[in-house]
Amino acid sequence: MTRGRGTLAEPGPRALVLGVEHPRGVAVVRSLGRRGIRVVGVERDANARGLGSRYLQQIVAPRSPASPSAASAASNRYGTSASTSVR
């Protein structure tokens, strides 16, 4: 499932954040968003606390557990310039 707010087609930096259910993940999303960086959140739990953040431009909910290859594929798909995991 993918849900979007705004557009990722705009120029500028983007970041992929894994683990937005964790307080540190929420803090990372907020910090990047406040700096004008468009954030893509990746989270399997549909009830994760960070999914409600106004700073998320896109939400990706993979069906299988996150792995380095899944994170790499999401980064390539969304053209992010950085990614971070907070687990």
N, C-alpha and C positions, 0 to 999 in steps of 0.2 A: 504494500500500500504506500502511496505517496500523496502527501497533501502539501499544497503550496500557498504561500502568502507573498504577494508581490511577484517579482520576476528575477530569476537568476541570470537572465540574458544581459542585464546591465553590466557595463564594464566595471572593473574594480576587484579588489581582493575578496575571496570567499574562503570559508573554513568549514571543515567537516568535523563535527563533534560527536563522538560515540559515548554512550552512557549518560544520557541526559536525565536519568532517573536519580542520579546521585547528586547531593548538594554541590559537590565540586563541579559537576557537569553543568548545572544550572548557573553557577558563578562564571564559568568559562563562556557560556552562551551570552550571558548578560554583558560581560566585559568586552567581548568582541563586538556585540551588537551596538553598544554605546560608542564604540570607536568607528562605527559606520561599516564594519565588515559584515558581509552577508553570510549568514550561518545556516548550514544544513545539519539538522539533527538526525542521528540514526539511533533508533530505539525499538526493541521488540515489544516492550510492555506498553500497551495502549493507554494505561493509566499513569504512566510515569510523570512525576511532578514537573519536569522541565518541558514537556510538550506544550504547555500552555503559555510559554514565554512569547511575548510580543516580538522578541528579537529573532525568532526562527523564521527564515524565509521559506524553508522547505523542510518537510519531515519525511524520512524514509523509514519504513517499518519492515525490515526483512523477516521472512518466515523462519529462517534457520539461524542458529547461533552465529554471532559475529566472529569472523576470523580475519587474519591479516589479508588474505586474498579477497574477502568480501569488502573490507574497508578500502582496499586498493581499487577494486572495481567501482565502488561508489564514488571514490575520489576522481577516477577517470571519467565516469558518467556525468558528474556534476561540475567537472572542471575546477575543483577546489585547489587553492594554492597551498593549503595546509590542512592537516588533520590531527586530532588529538583524542586520546582515550583517557578517561578519568577513573577507571576501575582500580 
